[in-house]
């Protein structure tokens, strides 16, 4: 099994791309610069107490413990308490403000991500990448915002601490400090080496996490298939393979992270050894006092923690950048483009025309639709039949512009669909499909969804009755206010279809798309749904895909499709008399379900 769907995703990104991501991310952080700067200042105040605490060791040892009577020596314990109080208050205030900024950035990121998600072209949802999409919301966005403020804050704060302590070290003994400065470059090189390593591993880790999310989702959605077809063992093995891969990736990350700090500290320990040796030599000639040395070593010890945190933040920065790249890929994904500016008003004299339309899916050589041409007048009902894979659903998807023709044109009133405003175009049509999606809300909210959301209770009850749904609604304890739950799992197929019909009736539009609306129903449910459909289709221009004669036999024109082409057309009676494919399918009950 391929764990990585896009091999390009595991290549190292260029530094130019990284810089662009940094700029884009911190522009978002910069929207809250007042809070961020205030938090940073508070943290710097807290950090500023560290070199002061170290310096207090010098007078305490050189004068306090030697019995000098200086009054200020006795104030040192008080100063320690005050400094710790300042540090605590400053760190709390800074941490709170940084958390506020992080959560605001997370809010805006997820908002922009979802705005992009709902505008993705239909083809993007057919790639089987739902695991990756979910992962970007649940994992990547959180990873970005958790680390965005922490990374920059840690860098600024710890570098400030290091610089402050470095000045103190220079003040106490510039000779000893030169040794420390010489050792800094090798420790930086170690950090850069591990940063490059972590960048690659984290990019792979994001991909494996997305695959794992997809498998978990399939385990939930396909639980009945898994159990019925004895797929429990194979699914467990599949999950274990990906989970094991994720564990290996996590161990690689952990190894790099835990190795970075000891190596850096070992390099620095060499400098400490030289410092001690030189200090012993200086103490012999009296140029270095005990107090100065203890203050120096105390300050030097305080450098190690900031350096350790900076090496750890390198790993977090790499995780953040990989997650940032993933998040912005979604935000920057190509959206559905309206292109047109015309308002569509589909009237009684309107006409829809398919003119030599061809369509092929990406990475395929053959056409799913090949030279389709026909006209439909307002008020007509046209039906499409054919074997599975003949191109019926593909053809219907062209009308609301879920997909675009590879060549040829679809026109309304002589104007190509692309020239109409996309919202205006879709406002003229309603869809009733085989798989009706229900949102986690009340029954009324599902019927009055979207553009229908302002409908009154009377209007909803009217379409409920027209859709033969009133008996079902009355049987519910809370009627229209009953919560349907996630995708209405407890609602039967026939009831779902009638909810979709009620939704379409409430929208009250001139164009109707019926895609296998009765294919999965029993005879009793089909009868109720068909009565509802008859009510819905009255006075509307209707495109029907169906395999049941009851749905299509009264159509004004029936188009028989095979291998992406229209091979027969006419009324039910005419096609039955012709003895062609339609007659054969009808007589052998092979008018199949959706492709």
C-alpha positions in Angstrom: 0.0 0.0 0.0 1.3 3.5 -0.9 1.4 5.6 2.2 2.3 8.8 0.3 -0.1 9.9 -2.3 2.0 12.7 -3.7 5.8 11.9 -3.9 6.5 15.6 -4.4 5.2 16.2 -0.9 8.2 14.5 0.7 10.9 16.5 -1.1 12.7 19.2 0.8 11.1 22.6 0.2 13.3 25.5 -1.0 14.4 28.2 1.4 12.4 30.7 -0.7 9.2 28.8 -0.1 10.0 28.6 3.6 10.5 32.4 3.7 7.2 33.0 2.0 5.4 30.8 4.4 7.1 32.5 7.4 6.0 35.9 6.0 2.4 34.8 5.3 2.0 33.2 8.7 3.4 36.1 10.7 1.4 38.6 8.8 -1.6 36.8 10.4 0.1 37.0 13.8 0.9 40.7 13.1 -2.9 41.4 13.0 -2.8 41.2 16.7 0.6 42.9 17.1 -0.6 45.0 20.1 -1.3 41.8 22.2 1.8 40.0 20.8 4.2 42.9 21.5 2.7 43.4 25.0 3.1 39.7 25.7 6.6 39.7 24.4 7.6 42.7 26.5 6.2 41.0 29.6 8.2 37.9 28.8 11.4 39.9 28.2 10.9 41.6 31.6 10.6 38.1 33.2 13.7 36.9 31.3 15.6 40.1 32.3 15.6 39.0 35.9 17.9 36.0 35.1 21.2 37.9 34.6 20.3 40.1 37.5 19.9 37.1 39.8 23.3 35.7 38.5 25.0 39.0 39.2 23.8 39.2 42.8 26.1 36.2 43.5 29.2 38.5 43.1 28.5 41.0 45.9 26.9 38.3 48.1 30.1 36.2 48.0 32.8 38.8 47.7 31.3 41.1 50.4 28.4 39.5 52.3 30.1 36.3 53.2 33.4 38.1 54.0 31.8 40.1 56.8 31.6 43.5 55.1 29.1 45.9 56.7 27.6 47.4 53.5 23.9 48.1 54.0 22.8 47.0 50.6 24.0 43.4 51.1 21.2 42.7 53.5 18.7 43.8 50.8 19.8 41.0 48.5 17.4 38.4 49.9 14.5 41.0 49.5 15.7 41.6 46.0 15.5 37.9 45.2 11.9 37.7 46.4 10.9 40.8 44.4 12.7 39.6 41.3 10.9 36.2 41.5 7.6 38.0 41.9 8.3 40.2 38.9 9.3 37.1 36.9 6.1 35.2 37.8 3.7 38.0 37.1 5.4 38.9 33.8 5.5 35.3 32.6 1.8 34.8 33.5 0.8 38.0 31.6 3.0 37.2 28.7 1.8 33.6 28.4 -1.9 34.7 28.6 -1.5 37.3 25.8 0.4 34.8 23.6 -2.3 32.2 24.1 -4.9 34.8 23.1 -3.0 35.6 19.9 -2.6 31.9 19.1 -6.3 31.2 19.5 -7.2 34.2 17.4 -4.9 33.1 14.6 -6.3 29.5 14.8 -9.8 31.0 14.5 -9.0 33.0 11.4 -7.0 30.1 9.9 -9.8 27.6 10.3 -12.3 30.2 9.0 -10.3 30.7 5.8 -9.7 27.0 5.4 -13.4 26.2 5.6 -14.2 29.0 3.3 -11.8 27.5 0.8 -13.1 24.0 1.4 -16.7 24.7 0.5 -15.6 26.5 -2.7 -13.3 23.7 -4.0 -14.3 22.3 -7.4 -16.3 19.1 -7.3 -13.3 17.2 -8.9 -11.3 17.9 -5.7 -13.7 15.8 -3.6 -13.5 12.9 -6.1 -9.8 12.4 -5.4 -10.3 10.3 -2.3 -8.3 12.8 -0.2 -10.8 13.3 2.6 -8.3 12.1 5.2 -5.8 14.7 4.2 -8.5 17.4 4.2 -9.7 16.5 7.7 -6.1 16.3 8.9 -5.5 19.8 7.9 -8.3 21.1 10.1 -7.8 18.8 13.1 -4.0 18.5 13.2 -2.2 20.9 10.9 -4.1 24.1 11.8 -3.6 23.4 15.6 0.1 22.6 15.0 0.6 25.9 13.3 -1.1 28.1 15.9 0.3 26.2 18.9 3.8 26.8 17.6 3.5 30.1 15.7 3.6 32.3 18.8 5.8 29.9 20.8 8.5 29.8 18.1 8.9 33.5 17.6 8.4 34.2 21.3 11.0 31.6 22.3 13.5 32.8 19.7 13.2 36.5 20.8 13.0 35.7 24.5 15.8 33.2 24.7 18.1 35.1 22.4 17.5 38.2 24.6 18.4 36.2 27.7 21.5 34.9 26.0 22.5 38.4 24.8 21.8 39.8 28.3 23.9 37.0 30.0 26.6 37.4 27.4 27.0 41.1 28.3 27.1 40.1 31.9 29.8 37.5 31.2 31.8 40.1 29.2 31.5 42.5 32.1 32.6 39.9 34.6 35.5 38.5 32.5 36.0 39.2 28.8 38.8 36.6 28.6 36.6 33.7 29.8 33.8 34.9 27.5 35.9 34.7 24.4 36.1 31.0 24.9 32.3 30.7 25.0 31.9 32.8 21.9 34.3 30.6 19.9 32.2 27.5 20.6 28.8 29.0 19.6 29.2 28.5 15.7 29.7 24.7 16.0 26.5 24.4 18.2 24.6 26.4 15.6 25.8 24.1 12.8 24.5 21.1 14.8 21.1 22.8 15.0 21.0 23.5 11.3 21.9 19.9 10.5 19.0 18.5 12.6 16.6 21.2 11.3 17.1 19.9 7.7 16.6 16.4 8.8 13.4 17.2 10.7 12.0 19.1 7.8 11.9 16.0 5.6 10.7 13.7 8.4 7.9 16.1 9.4 6.6 16.4 5.8 6.4 12.6 5.6 4.7 12.5 9.0 2.0 14.8 7.8 1.2 12.5 4.9 1.1 9.4 7.0 -1.2 11.1 9.5 -3.6 11.9 6.7 -3.6 8.3 5.5 -4.3 7.2 9.1 -7.2 9.6 9.4 -8.6 8.3 6.1 -8.5 4.7 7.3 -10.2 5.6 10.6 -12.9 7.4 8.7 -13.4 4.4 6.4 -13.6 2.1 9.5 -16.5 4.3 10.8 -18.3 4.8 7.5 -17.8 1.2 6.2 -18.3 -0.7 9.4 -21.2 -2.8 8.1 -19.3 -3.8 4.9 -16.2 -4.6 7.0 -18.2 -6.9 9.3 -20.4 -8.5 6.6 -17.5 -9.3 4.2 -15.2 -10.5 7.0 -12.8 -7.6 6.5 -12.0 -7.0 10.2 -8.6 -8.8 9.9 -7.6 -7.1 6.7 -8.6 -3.6 8.0 -6.7 -4.2 11.3 -3.6 -5.2 9.2 -4.0 -2.2 7.0 -4.3 0.1 10.0 -1.4 -1.6 11.7 0.8 -1.0 8.6 0.1 2.7 8.6 0.2 3.0 12.4 3.5 1.3 12.4 4.8 3.7 9.7 3.6 6.6 11.9 5.4 5.1 14.9 8.6 4.8 12.9 8.3 8.4 11.8 7.6 9.6 15.3 10.7 7.7 16.6 12.8 9.4 13.9 11.5 12.8 15.0 12.1 11.9 18.7 15.6 10.6 17.9 16.5 13.8 16.1 15.0 16.0 18.8 16.6 14.2 21.8 20.0 13.9 20.0 20.2 17.6 19.2 20.3 18.9 22.8 22.9 16.6 24.2 25.2 17.2 21.2 24.9 20.9 21.6 25.4 20.8 25.4 28.5 18.5 24.9 30.1 21.1 22.6 29.3 23.8 25.2 30.8 21.6 28.0 34.1 21.8 26.2 34.1 25.5 26.5 33.1 25.2 30.2 36.2 23.0 30.8 38.4 25.6 29.2 36.7 28.4 31.3 37.4 26.5 34.5 41.0 25.9 33.6 41.6 29.6 32.7 39.7 30.8 35.8 42.0 28.7 38.1 45.0 30.3 36.4 43.5 33.8 36.9 42.7 33.1 40.5 46.4 32.5 41.3 47.4 36.0 40.4 44.3 37.5 42.1 42.7 38.8 38.9 39.5 36.7 39.5 37.7 36.6 42.8 35.6 33.8 44.1 32.5 35.9 43.9 33.2 36.9 40.3 33.8 33.2 39.4 30.6 32.0 41.1 28.6 34.8 39.5 30.2 33.9 36.1 29.5 30.2 36.4 25.9 30.9 37.6 25.4 33.1 34.6 27.0 30.6 32.3 24.8 27.8 33.6 21.8 30.0 32.8 22.8 30.1 29.2 22.4 26.3 28.8 18.6 26.3 29.3 17.9 29.0 26.7 20.2 27.2 24.2 18.5 23.9 25.0 15.1 25.6 24.4 16.3 27.1 21.1 17.5 23.7 19.8 14.1 22.2 20.8 12.3 25.1 19.1 14.1 24.2 15.9 12.2 20.9 15.8 8.9 22.7 16.6 9.6 25.3 13.9 10.1 22.5 11.3 6.8 20.8 12.4 5.1 24.2 12.2 6.4 25.0 8.7 5.3 21.6 7.3 1.9 22.1 8.9 1.8 25.7 7.6 2.6 24.5 4.1 -0.3 22.0 4.3 -2.7 24.6 5.6 -1.9 27.2 3.0 -2.2 24.5 0.3 -5.8 24.3 1.2 -6.3 28.0 1.5 -4.6 28.5 -1.9 -6.4 25.7 -3.7 -8.1 26.6 -6.9 -11.7 27.6 -6.2 -14.8 27.3 -8.4 -14.6 30.2 -10.8 -17.8 31.9 -11.7 -16.3 33.9 -14.6 -19.7 35.0 -15.8 -21.7 38.1 -14.8 -25.1 37.5 -16.4 -28.1 36.8 -14.2 -30.1 33.8 -15.3 -33.8 34.0 -15.4 -35.1 30.7 -16.8 -38.6 31.5 -18.2 -41.3 29.6 -20.0 -39.6 30.3 -23.4 -36.1 29.3 -22.3 -34.1 26.5 -23.8 -31.1 24.4 -22.8 -28.8 23.1 -25.4 -25.9 20.7 -25.4 -23.8 21.4 -28.4 -21.2 18.7 -29.4 -20.2 18.3 -25.7 -17.2 16.1 -24.8 -15.7 15.4 -21.4 -12.8 13.3 -20.2 -11.6 12.8 -16.7 -8.0 13.8 -15.8 -5.4 11.1 -16.5 -7.8 9.2 -18.9 -7.5 8.9 -22.6 -11.1 8.0 -23.5 -14.0 10.4 -23.3 -16.7 9.9 -20.7 -18.9 12.0 -23.0 -18.4 12.1 -26.7 -20.2 14.5 -29.0 -23.4 15.0 -27.0 -25.9 17.3 -28.7 -29.6 17.9 -27.9 -32.0 20.7 -26.9 -34.5 20.8 -24.1 -37.4 23.3 -24.1 -38.8 24.9 -20.9 -41.3 22.6 -19.2 -40.0 19.4 -20.8 -39.0 16.3 -19.0 -36.0 14.5 -20.5 -34.7 11.2 -19.2 -31.3 9.5 -19.6 -31.0 5.7 -19.4 -28.1 3.3 -20.1 -25.8 0.9 -18.6 -23.7 1.8 -15.6 -20.8 4.0 -16.7 -22.6 5.2 -19.8 -22.0 8.8 -18.8 -25.5 9.8 -17.5 -24.4 11.3 -14.2 -21.4 13.0 -15.8 -23.8 14.7 -18.3 -26.1 15.9 -15.5 -23.1 17.3 -13.5 -22.4 19.7 -16.4 -25.7 21.5 -15.9 -24.9 23.0 -12.4 -21.3 23.3 -13.5 -19.9 20.8 -11.0 -17.6 19.9 -13.9 -16.7 21.8 -17.1 -16.9 20.3 -20.7 -13.5 19.4 -22.2 -14.9 20.7 -25.5 -18.2 21.8 -26.8 -20.7 24.0 -25.0 -23.8 23.8 -22.7 -26.0 26.8 -23.3 -29.2 28.3 -21.9 -31.0 30.7 -24.2 -28.0 30.7 -26.5 -25.6 31.8 -23.8 -22.9 29.5 -22.5 -23.2 28.5 -18.9 -19.8 30.0 -18.1 -21.2 33.4 -19.0 -23.8 33.2 -16.2 -23.0 34.1 -12.6 -22.5 30.7 -10.9 -24.7 31.6 -7.9 -27.4 32.9 -10.3 -27.2 29.7 -12.3 -27.5 27.4 -9.3 -30.3 29.4 -7.8 -32.4 28.3 -10.8 -32.1 24.6 -10.1 -32.7 21.9 -7.4 -31.2 18.4 -7.1 -32.8 15.2 -5.8 -30.2 12.4 -5.8 -30.0 8.8 -4.7 -27.8 9.6 -1.7 -29.5 12.4 0.1 -27.2 14.3 2.6 -28.8 15.5 5.8 -27.1 17.9 8.2 -26.9 17.6 11.9 -29.9 19.8 12.7 -33.6 19.7 13.0 -35.8 18.3 10.3 -37.2 21.8 9.5 -33.6 23.1 9.2 -32.8 20.4 6.7 -35.8 21.1 4.6 -35.4 24.9 4.8 -31.6 24.7 4.1 -29.5 27.4 2.6 -31.4 29.9 0.4 -34.6 28.5 2.0 -33.5 29.2 5.6 -35.9 32.1 5.9 -39.0 30.0 5.2 -41.9 30.1 7.6 -43.3 27.1 9.4 -46.5 27.3 7.2 -44.4 27.1 4.1 -42.4 24.2 5.4 -45.6 22.3 6.4 -47.0 22.9 2.9 -44.1 21.3 1.1 -44.0 18.5 3.7 -47.5 17.6 2.8 -46.8 17.9 -1.0 -43.8 15.5 -0.5 -46.0 12.9 1.3 -43.9 13.5 4.4 -46.6 14.7 6.8 -47.3 11.2 8.1 -43.7 10.7 9.0 -43.4 14.1 10.6 -46.5 13.5 12.8 -45.0 10.2 14.0 -42.0 12.1 15.4 -42.1 13.2 19.1 -41.0 16.7 18.3 -42.3 16.9 14.7 -40.3 19.2 12.5 -38.1 20.2 15.4 -36.8 16.6 15.7 -33.0 16.4 15.5 -31.9 14.2 12.6 -28.4 13.6 13.9 -25.2 13.0 11.9 -26.4 12.5 8.3 -29.8 11.3 9.6 -28.5 7.8 10.2 -31.9 6.6 11.6 -34.0 7.9 8.7 -35.0 5.4 6.0 -34.2 5.7 2.3 -37.7 6.6 1.3 -38.0 9.2 4.0 -34.7 10.8 3.0 -35.9 11.0 -0.6 -39.0 12.8 0.4 -37.1 15.2 2.6 -35.0 16.0 -0.5 -38.1 16.5 -2.5 -39.6 18.8 0.2 -36.3 20.7 0.1 -36.6 21.1 -3.7 -40.3 22.1 -3.5 -39.5 24.8 -1.0 -36.7 26.2 -3.2 -39.4 26.4 -6.0 -37.1 26.7 -9.0 -37.7 26.1 -12.7 -34.9 23.5 -13.3 -35.0 20.1 -11.6 -32.3 17.4 -11.6 -33.3 13.9 -10.5 -30.4 11.5 -10.3 -31.6 8.0 -9.4 -34.1 9.4 -6.9 -36.0 6.0 -6.6 -33.3 3.4 -7.4 -32.7 2.1 -3.8 -36.4 2.1 -2.6 -38.8 -0.8 -2.1 -42.1 -0.8 -3.9 -44.1 0.9 -1.2 -41.5 3.7 -0.7 -41.1 4.1 -4.4 -44.9 4.7 -4.8 -44.9 7.5 -2.2 -41.7 9.0 -3.6 -43.0 8.8 -7.2 -46.2 10.6 -6.2 -44.0 13.3 -4.5 -41.8 13.5 -7.7 -44.9 13.9 -9.9 -45.9 16.9 -7.7 -42.4 18.3 -7.9 -42.0 17.9 -11.6 -45.2 19.8 -12.6 -44.4 22.9 -14.6 -40.6 22.4 -14.3 -37.9 21.6 -16.8 -36.7 18.2 -15.5 -33.6 16.1 -16.2 -34.1 12.5 -15.0 -31.6 9.7 -14.6 -33.5 6.5 -13.6 -33.7 2.8 -14.1 -37.4 2.4 -13.2 -40.0 2.7 -15.9 -42.4 4.5 -13.5 -40.0 7.4 -13.4 -39.1 7.8 -17.1 -41.9 6.4 -19.2 -43.8 9.7 -19.2 -40.8 11.8 -20.2 -41.1 13.9 -23.3 -37.8 12.6 -24.6 -35.7 9.7 -23.5 -32.0 9.6 -24.4 -30.3 6.2 -24.4 -26.6 6.4 -23.7 -23.7 4.0 -24.2 -20.0 4.6 -23.8 -20.5 8.4 -23.5 -22.7 8.8 -26.6 -26.4 9.1 -27.3 -27.3 6.1 -29.4 -31.2 6.4 -29.3 -33.7 9.0 -28.5 -37.5 9.3 -28.5 -40.6 8.7 -26.4 -41.1 5.5 -24.4 -43.5 4.1 -27.0 -41.2 4.9 -29.9 -38.1 3.4 -28.3 -40.0 0.2 -27.3 -41.1 -0.2 -30.9 -37.6 0.3 -32.3 -36.2 -2.8 -30.8 -33.0 -1.2 -29.8 -31.0 -1.0 -26.5 -33.8 0.8 -24.7 -36.3 -2.0 -25.6 -33.8 -4.6 -24.6 -33.1 -3.0 -21.2 -36.8 -2.4 -20.5 -37.9 -5.9 -21.4 -35.1 -7.5 -19.4 -35.5 -5.1 -16.4 -31.9 -3.9 -16.9 -32.5 -0.2 -16.6 -29.6 0.0 -14.1 -28.9 2.2 -11.1 -26.4 5.1 -11.0 -22.9 4.9 -12.3 
